[in-house]
Amino acid sequence: MTAQGGAADHGEPPEAEFRAALIRGLQEQFPGVRVWYGEATGSWWAMVALRSGPRLLEAPTPQQLREAILSALSIG
């Protein structure tokens, strides 16, 4: 039997690693925007700094959160 690399090596389940990669990607795409996945809510969240003050966004998928971030940033 051989050991397999991946999630088992890091102590995180594959889903957690995948979510972490999505979070990193969104935060790299939108510097200054804080992104996270709510384990309790099952929603994707972002805190976006706007001219009018911070805005909390929620979406059911990372793609929809990306769209909400783009929309919030374009409105300002």
C-alpha positions as CSV (number, residue, x, y, z in Angstrom):
1,M,0.0,0.0,0.0
2,T,1.4,3.4,-0.9
3,A,0.6,6.8,0.7
4,Q,-1.2,9.3,-1.4
5,G,-0.4,13.0,-1.3
6,G,-3.0,15.7,-1.0
7,A,-5.5,16.5,1.7
8,A,-4.4,13.7,4.0
9,D,-0.9,15.3,4.2
10,H,-2.3,18.6,5.4
11,G,-5.0,17.4,7.7
12,E,-7.8,19.1,5.7
13,P,-10.5,17.3,3.8
14,P,-10.5,17.9,0.0
15,E,-13.5,20.2,0.2
16,A,-11.7,22.5,2.7
17,E,-8.7,22.7,0.4
18,F,-10.8,23.4,-2.6
19,R,-12.7,26.2,-0.7
20,A,-9.4,27.6,0.5
21,A,-8.1,27.8,-3.1
22,L,-11.3,29.5,-4.2
23,I,-10.9,32.0,-1.4
24,R,-7.3,32.7,-2.3
25,G,-8.3,33.2,-5.9
26,L,-11.0,35.7,-5.1
27,Q,-8.8,37.6,-2.7
28,E,-6.0,37.8,-5.3
29,Q,-8.5,39.0,-7.9
30,F,-9.9,41.7,-5.5
31,P,-7.1,43.0,-3.3
32,G,-8.5,44.4,-0.1
33,V,-11.6,42.3,-0.2
34,R,-11.9,39.7,2.6
35,V,-13.6,36.5,1.5
36,W,-14.6,33.4,3.5
37,Y,-17.0,30.4,3.5
38,G,-19.5,30.2,6.3
39,E,-19.5,26.7,7.7
40,A,-22.6,27.4,9.7
41,T,-24.5,29.2,7.0
42,G,-23.2,27.3,3.9
43,S,-22.9,30.7,2.2
44,W,-19.9,32.5,0.7
45,W,-19.2,35.9,2.2
46,A,-17.1,39.0,1.4
47,M,-16.4,42.3,3.2
48,V,-15.9,45.0,0.5
49,A,-14.5,48.4,1.4
50,L,-16.5,51.0,-0.5
51,R,-16.4,54.8,-0.4
52,S,-19.7,54.8,1.6
53,G,-18.2,52.3,4.1
54,P,-17.7,48.5,4.3
55,R,-20.4,46.3,2.8
56,L,-21.0,42.7,3.7
57,L,-22.0,40.4,0.8
58,E,-23.4,36.9,0.9
59,A,-23.9,34.5,-2.0
60,P,-24.7,30.8,-2.4
61,T,-21.7,30.1,-4.7
62,P,-18.3,31.5,-5.2
63,Q,-19.2,32.6,-8.8
64,Q,-22.2,34.5,-7.5
65,L,-20.1,36.1,-4.8
66,R,-17.6,37.2,-7.5
67,E,-20.4,38.8,-9.4
68,A,-21.7,40.6,-6.3
69,I,-18.2,41.9,-5.5
70,L,-17.9,43.2,-9.1
71,S,-21.3,44.9,-8.8
72,A,-20.5,46.5,-5.5
73,L,-17.2,47.8,-6.6
74,S,-18.6,49.2,-9.8
75,I,-21.3,51.1,-7.9
76,G,-18.8,52.2,-5.3
